[in-house]
Amino acid sequence: MMYQKFFMCATIYRQEADLENHGAALSRQTISNWIIKFTEERLVIAYDHAANTLRGYRYLQGDETTYLAIHDLEKGEISGTKDFVWAHMSSELDDSVNPIVIYCFELSRSTDHLRKFYDGCGRTDITCDAYISYPTLEKETDGLITVTGCYDHARRRLVDAFRISYHKGMSREAVDDMIEMQGIILVNRIYLEEYKLSELSAHERYLKRQGEVKKAVNDFFGFMHGIDLSDPTLSYKMKDAVTYSLNQEKYLRRFLEDGHIPMTNAACERAIKPVALLRRNSLFFNTKRGAEAGMVVHSLVETARRNGANPELYLQYVLEEALAYKNVTGSAKLDELMPWSEKYKAWEREKFADNKAFSLKSNTKPYYKPDKNGSLEDEFQAAG
């Protein structure tokens, strides 16, 4: 049931209907209560250790999205405000650590969540968007936590500015001369030069960035600084794009200082997509407690997927094994609950060997595949 909801995005009321079709009368309230109960009793042990492990990483990425819990039982009232899911993950360019994704549900977008999550952390670089809470955290920690920017957000604003400009029927040369397109071309050069370094180690990437990538960054910001924002011919979208880039210049340049830091936060935006897909299907959580339990399951599913583990088997593994680690404090021992542990990998291999239903390979030839002498229609007719 956890796998169906948090990996396949099948809502609980659909699972309830499916079970009823198979003759099993199991209410959605019962299913929800089971998920909350076993999450709080077992899965949270693995979740807390994964979160603590992530907080020990040097390079992280962060993002947030809305997700409403319609009843706040602690206050005894119906929520009428936006609630949020915060995503924290290891840097996509840090190959020295095991990938981890942690989702946290909060009733607000307040900086208090970041203060709580990163409390006690050492030197940390967070790649994120321009949301004010991240620079606030940097100031409060005296630079112990450093914020790095995202070029996707800068580029999107330039693209939006180009879209509202009048360029219908213009030649390619005339379009390229437009100030909006010049900005897009310059930022695209940064992407192109950075893409060439994608297979390098962090140290090699840092050294190479000091060449063409840094030159492309300097050209882009040189162009942005040369734009007169008082020019009446500039659209409001273009003024917004220029203002954003100039205000974020300090953060957008920081990826040049370390090869572990990505130039965009696209990886974290992709990591938060499963939450958005579930939100699209189920619309909201009923209670804050249910939302918090849901984010625990979501975190384990996404972390398992990124470590090459089978999410359904991994959930089963944690449900079966977690209670044995309830009072364990050593991180080395708790690592056995993680999807990268040798203990879990051996357990998964055994399950794959014992249960053919989980096999990714099939020896059955599809009946609809045409042979050399027949057509697809002949195959369908032969199959009845």
N, C-alpha and C positions, 0 to 999 in steps of 0.2 A: 504493500500500500504506500509506503514511503517512497519507494522507487518509482511507482506509477505517478505519484503527485509531483515529486521534486526533480525527477529526471525526464519523465515523459510528459509532464505538465497536464496530467489527467486529473481533473478536480475530483474531490471526494464525493460530490453528489453524483458524478458520472460513474464512479466506482460503485457507489451504492446501487445505482440502476443496473449496472452490469452484473453485480452479485445477485440481484433480485431475478434477473433473467435466467440465472443458473440455479435458481431455487434456494438461494441463501438470503434470509432476511436479516440484514445487518445495517443498522441506521448510520447515517453520516455522523451523528453525534458520538456514537460508539467508536467509530473509526478515528475521529478527531481526538477523542479522549485517549485511545490507545497510543496514538502518535505522540501526544504530549507526555503521557505517563512514561513511556519507554525512552523518550528523548531526555527527559529530566533525570531519569534514573540511571541511564546507561550511556547514551550517545554523548551527553555533555562532558563526560570524562575525557573522551577523545578530542572533543571540540576545544575544551579548555587547554589541553596540552598543545594542540595545533596552534591555538592563538598565542600561547606563551612562547612557543618556538618561533612563530612569525615575528613577534616583538623583539626577538633577539637578532633578527636579520638587519643588515646595514641598509640595504636598498629595497624600498617598498613602493607600491603604487596605491592610490586611493581614489574612490569615486562614491557617489551616492545617488539614490533615486527615490521617488515617492512610492509609498505602499501604505494604504490606509488600514488601520484596525478600527472597526466601527464601534466597538464597545470597550470602554476602559473600566473594567470591573473594580479597579482600585479606587476610582472616583465615583463609581456608581452612575455614570452618565454616558451618553452617546457622544463619541468623538465627532467634532465638526471641523477639525483642522487637518492639515497634511502631516502624515507620519513618514518616516524615512528609513530606508535600508542603506547602511554604509557598507561599502566593500573595501577590504584591505587585502593586498596580495603581494607576493614576492615579485621583484623586478623581473620582467621577461628576459633581460640580458644578464641576469646573475645565474650562471650555470653552476656555481659552487654550492648552491643550496637546493634542497628539495622544494618544489613548487607548492605553495599553500595559498588557499583563498578562504578568507573569513568574512562572513556577512554578520552584521549586527543590526538589530531593529531598535529604533529609537522613536520617541514621540515627537521629536523636534530635530531641526537641523543645527542645533546649538553647538558651539565650540566645546561645550562640556563633554561631548562624546569623545572628541579627539584627545582632550586632556586626560580622560579616564583611560582610553585605550592605550595611549603612549606613555602613561605614567611609569616612571622608572626605566624607560628605554635609554640606551646609550646613543652614540652617534648614529643618526638616521637621516637618509635622504628619501624624501617622498615625492614621487612624480604625480601631479594632480592637475586639475583645472584651476581656474582663477578664483575659486570660491574663497572668500575672505578669511574663513576659519583657519585655513592652512598657514597663511602668512602670520596670522595672530599667534598660532602655536609656535612658529619660528621665533617671533619676538619674545614670547614668554619663556622660552627655553634658552634665550641668549645664543641662538644659532646652533645649539646642540642638535636640534631637528631642523633640517634644511629643506626648503621647498624648491622643486624644479618644475618648469612649465611644460605646456603641451602645444606643439605646433599645429595639431589638428584644429584646435579652437581658433587659432590665428588664421589659418587657411580658410576655414568655413566662413568666417566673416568676409573675407575677400571674395569668395565665391558668391555669397549672398549679395554683395555689392555689385558684382558683375551681372548677376541675374536680373536685377531691377534696372540696369542701365539699358539704353536704347542702342542695340547693335544689329537689328534685323536688316539684312541686305548688304551689310558692310563687307568689304573684302577682308581676307585673313590678315593682310598687312595692316589695315586700318584698325582691326580688332586688337591686334598685338600692340598697337600704339596707345590704346586706351590705358588710363592710369590704373584701373582695376585689374586689367589683364597683366600689366607689367608687374604688379605685386604678386599675382598668382604664379607667373613664370619664375620670379626670383625665389619664392618659397618652395616651388617645385624643385628647383635646383638643389636645395638643402636635402629634400627627400631623396633625390636621385643619388647624390654623393654619399649620403648615409646608408642607402640600400646596398651600395657596393661593399660596405664593411660588415654586413650582417653575419658572415661566417667567421669573422675573426675573433680572437680572444679579447677579453676586456682591455688588456694592456695594449695589444696591437691596435684595437679600435681607437683608444685614446690617442696614440701616436699619429694614426692616420687622420683623425679628426682635426689635427692642428694644421693640416694642409688645405685641401679643397673644401672640406665641410666648413671650416672656420671662415674661409674666404667667402663662401656662399652666404653664411650668416651675416658677415660684415656688409656684404653688398645689399642684402635684404633690409637690414636696419638703416644703412646709409640712405637707401631709397625712401624708407618710411620717415626718417628725420627731415628729408627734403620736401615733404608734402606740406603745403600751406593749408592748415585747417580752416582758415578764414576765407578760403576761396569759395565764392558762392556757387560755383559750378559743381562742387563736390556733393554727392548724395549723402543723406544722413547715414546710410549703410556704410559708405566708404569712410566717413569720418569716424564711425564706430570701430571699423576695422583698424584704422591707423591708431586711434586712441588705445585700443586694446593691446596692440603689439608694443607700442611705446611704454605703456604702463607695466607690461609684463616682460620687458626686455631683460631685466636682471635675472628673472627666473628662466626665461627662454634660452639664455646663453649658458646656463650652468651645466647642461649636458656635455658641453665641450670639455669640462674639467675632469670627467671620470667616464671610463668606458663601460661601466656597469649601468649608467643612467640612460634610459631611452629618451628619444627626442619627442615622443608623443605618449599620451596616456591611453592609446587605443586598446592595449591589451586589457586594461582594467575595465574599459567600457564594454569590451567583449565578454569579460568575466561577469559583468552585471546583467548581461542580456538574458540569461536563464531566469533571473528574478523578474525581469520585465515580461518574459513570455508567460510565466506563471500568473503574473498580475493581469495580463490580458485575458487569460482564461477564467481565473477565479475572482478577479476584481478587487477583493479585499480579504483581510483576516477578520475573524469575528472578535477576537480579544487580543490584547497585548501579549498575554501568556502564550497563546497559540502562535502568534507571529514570531516570538522569540524562539519557540521550539522549531518552527519552520525554518528559520535561518540557521539553526544548528544542523538540521538535516541537509539543507542546501549546501552548507559549507563542506560537510563531509563528502557529499556527492561530487561537488566540483573539484575538491582536492584530490579525491580518488581518480577522477577522470584525467586530471593533469599529470598524475603520476603513472598513468598507464594501467591502473587497476580497474576491474569490473565494478561499477558503482553498486549494483545490486548485491553482488557477493560481498563487497566491502561493508555495506550496511549490515548484512547478516553476520559477518565476522565480528563487528563491534558489538552488536546486540548480544552475541553469544559470549564474548570474551571480556567485555568491559568491567563487569562486576568484580572480576579477579584483580583489577587495578584500582579499585575505588579508593583505597587508603595508601596507595603507592605514591611516593614523593620524588623518587629519582627519575630524572628526565630520560636516562638511558633505558630504564625499564619501561617507562611509558611510551617510548618510541616503538615498542612492539605493537602498539595499537595503531600506528600510522600505516598508510598504504604503501610506503616505500620500505617497510621493514622486511627482513628476510623471513621472519615468522609468518607474516601475512602472505607473502609471495608463495611460500611453501603450502600454506593452507589453501590458497586460490588454485594452485596447480592440482592439488588433490581433489578439489571440488570439480574442476574441469574434467579430470580423468573419470570421476565417479558419475557425473551427471552429463549425459550427452545433450541435454536440453540447452546447456550453456555453450556448446561447441560452436565455434565461429566458422568451422569448415563443414561442408556437406559433400557426400559422395553421390547424392541424388542428382541425376541430370534433369534439368527442367523440361517438362514435356512440350513446352511451347517453342523450344529452340529448334529451328529447322535443320535438317541434315543436308548433306551435299546434293542429294537428288530430289528433295521435296521442297515444298513451299511452306510458309508459315500457316496458310489456310489448311493445307493437308495435315499438318501436325495437330491443329485444333480439332479437325474432323476425326482423326485417328484417336484422339484423346476423349472424344465424346463430348 
